[in-house]
């Protein structure tokens, strides 16, 4: 179990793929977390888009204390408070506002805000964030953008998310300013609805295999 708090960069460096999870049934969440961990994935994001998301995150923390589990789609200071109360170990957002940045700074909460332009990267850096979600990555297209950003922002680490599938991943992970990609493909809705934990573990093993040797 990791008892020492990690910063956002250290969290991202734990995994080549960060599953983005939409959980509608909190009673399945513990089994889901354990299935991912068995497959070698120990960092994942639960999105705050269902009434069960908070209960699901709590169940995952209890079932898999060795994992780092974050809460996504944080857009307000209230969302940050909710995520912290739920036990999230980091937060994720599709973008960044002054209100959100101030709430994150006050909470001293590891955070991955979203950017889509160089101007947004500059603003995020001005607020002290150097680990950024590039969203939407639009599948394989985002790798060229991240590569272009390296010369301008050599201190920024990107985590692309949005439409990325397994064949796209090597192009991202070979970039020195990208060590993790986010994606929902690791936990397809049909496998989750069927509670096919073995199938999810197999996909997690596929995802964890992208790690550098």
Residue, then its C-alpha position, 0 to 999 in steps of 0.5 A: x500500500x502507498x501511504x506517502x502522498x504522491x504528486x500528480x507526476x508520480x501518480x502518472x508515472x505509475x501506469x502507462x494507461x489510466x482507465x476512465x471509469x463510468x460506474x453505475x452500480x457501486x456494489x460492483x466497484x470493489x470487484x472492478x478495482x480488484x480486477x484492474x489491479x490483478x491486471x497490473x493497472x493501479x491508477x484509474x479515474x472514476x468520473x463524477x457522472x452517475x449518482x453512484x460515483x462517490x459510493x463507487x470510489x469509496x468502495x474501490x479505495x477500500x477494496x484496493x488500497x494499493x491503487x491510486x484512484x482519482x475522480x474526474x470531471x471536476x469543474x467547480x470548487x464544490x466538485x473538489x470538496x466532493x472528491x476529497x470527501x469521497x477519498x479521491x487521491x487526485x482530481x481530473x478536469x476537462x479544462x481549468x478555471x480560476x475558481x477551480x485552480x484556487x480550490x485545488x491549490x487550497x486543498x493541495x490536491x494532486x490535479x490533472x487539468x485539461x488543455x487543448x491549446x498552447x494558450x491553455x497550457x500557458x495559463x495552467x503553468x501560470x497557476x502552477x500545473x505542469x501535469x496536464x490532460x490533453x483533451x480531446x486527443x482525437x485518437x492518434x492525432x494528438x501525438x503530433x500536437x504533444x510532440x510539438x509542445x515539447x520544444x515550447x513547454x519542456x517542463x510539462x508532462x501530458x496525459x492525452x485522453x479522448x478516442x485513444x485505442x490500443x493501436x494508438x498508444x505506442x506513438x504517444x508513449x514514445x514521446x518524452x513528455x507523455x508517460x500515460x494515456x487515458x481511455x475507457x476501452x479498458x472497461x467496456x460497458x458490456x463487460x462491466x454490465x456482465x461483471x466479466x472480471x476476468x475479461x476486464x483483467x485481461x484488458x488491464x493486462x493488455x494495457x499494463x503491457x504498454x509500460x516500458x521494459 
